[in-house]
Amino acid sequence: MAFEGLTERLQKAMRNLRGKGKVSESDLRKTMREIRLALLEADVNFSVVRKFVKTVQERAKGADVLEGLNPAQQIVKIVDEELTKTMGEEATPLNKSEKIPTVIMMAGLQGAGKTTTAGKLSLKLKNEKDARPLLIAADIYRPAAIDQLEQVGKEIDVPVFQKGTDVDPIEIVKQGMQVAKENHNDYVLIDTAGRLQIDEKLMDELKNIKELTHPDEILLVVDAMTGQNAVNTAEGFNDALDITGVVLTKLDGDTRGGAALSIREVTQKPIKFIGQGEKMDALDVFHPDRMASRILGMGDILSLIEKTQKDYDEKEAQKLTEKMQNNTFGFEDFLDQLNQIQKMGPLEDIMKMIPGMANNPALKNINMDPKDLEHIKAIIYSMTKEEKDNPDLLNPSRRRRIARGCGRPIQEVNRMIKQFNQMKTMMNKMSKGNMSGMENMLGNMGGNGASGMPGMGGSGLSGKLSQMAMKRMSRKMSKKMNKNKKRRNKKRH
């Protein structure tokens, strides 16, 4: 999983400072050496590593840090801030033209996921901006590139302009732009050709398309799994085209994270989006601060909230709250929740967004196999409607019948019912106690509480990370609420 190794190494480096009332310069040097090695192993550009370590060390050497209260926590805060700065400080929005269409030129090497990303971005614009995008198929060289784009367009219901492989790409783009103007498309996304490596012919073609269309965005799509090579690619394209931003793909793969930490610093161009999955809705805005939190194992609660809001039906959520308050939450409702969770993506990715959960030793022992969810569904499907609505009916003989019906061991059926009852109790508390149930749950995560997950809170360093993340979340949610309040007030007046 992306950044897993880097997160583990950085947390190990910070662990050396744990429990120290005072941090000496020797302790700091040792920690910085570990951080340097962690970044180099993650394939971060050498000059970026050198600058990063130097900055953190200089800031941490200040008397206020080394001789102040909680020096370890302050150093973690400095590392977090510098990671965020290295990756760009804040999310950078897409450039938008004052008159339609806004032209987005997609560039990149073969295999980086350029065509799929063009589709993902079109869908995002369509859903979030209520836009009418047009895709232009300008890659006439790669076998089946046009077919792939047409397939993508059909899947997301976005029109694709193409003239086959016998027409010059410049002419295709010229005609496509004319069609976009006639049809009043808000956005035009040009899927350009790629090569296995940067060459003169490719760059000349891209420069000609740029000159013809004067794009508002030139987005370079790079494969995060190629590490340092992704940075070299970004440099080459930026020198030739003066790109406006980068899209990092395959960030959910076995990548060490070097590209995300290096590209902004080397090219001085922002990472605008990240691709994390094969589904067409798996394209997210890149938030440097949230990514820094994830790298440091502090979770990403804001992205989790956004993900939940996007995939959750508000009316269904209200119904669910009422059922929990009335204690009528049954297995059918549980099944609905499982389906909602599956929509949000792999369970282990969701868990790692919760502060303190990333790289937690207890989390590694939890089997996150998607088959487990299917087994739970099979157990529920083997129940009668009466049993689903009233779980108290599930006596030993009924449980044995269910186990035979779904082909799962009786122990598994018992375990699932026990987990369901625990979850039902917790959710009931949360729905009635003005979030006190959630506070109790988070409290149990420190030490060996009810959750049984040690080291997620309390006085340990991972607990401090969780607290920092929760404080950051609280500040950002307050800002967001104030912005929404101001917006509503403006509308009233």
Helices and strands as residue ranges (DSSP letters): H 4-15, H 25-41, H 46-60, H 63-66, H 71-87, E 102-107, H 114-128, E 133-137, H 145-156, E 160-161, H 169-182, E 187-191, H 200-213, E 217-223, G 224-226, H 228-241, E 245-249, H 258-267, E 271-275, E 283-285, H 288-295, H 301-311, H 314-325, H 331-343, H 347-351, H 361-364, H 370-381, H 385-389, G 391-393, H 396-406, H 410-432, H 436-444, H 461-492
